[in-house]
Amino acid sequence: MPHRDPPGIITPHIPADAYRRSEATGAPVVIVVQASTHQGIPWQRVLIPLAVAGAAALGIWGLVVALCALLDAAAHAATVIAGAAGPIGVGGITLKLARPKH
């Protein structure tokens, strides 16, 4: 009898001796596939979008905090510069940018 490999994509799943025995005797090969009986929610389909939304929300809050810190630093810098510069006058109108501390 010539050597032949089992046909199809189930080849790695059938033991060679069972295939050869079924080929020699003509008996059918019975393959049992266990089906999943899981009826619940596939959590991966739920958790991945929630994780992405949570990461996006945290990123947006991080941008808001960074913008607030930048504006606070700019306001402090403008106050310091205005206090150090003293009054500014243009065409006879004098403008005091910052009040002196008492």
Buried (B, 14 or more C-beta within 10 A) or exposed (E): EEEEEBEEEEEEEBEEEEBBEBEEEEEEEEEEEEEEEEEEEEEEEEEEEEEEEEEEEEEEEEEEEEEEEEEEEEEEEEEEEBBEEEEEEEEEEEEEBBEEEE
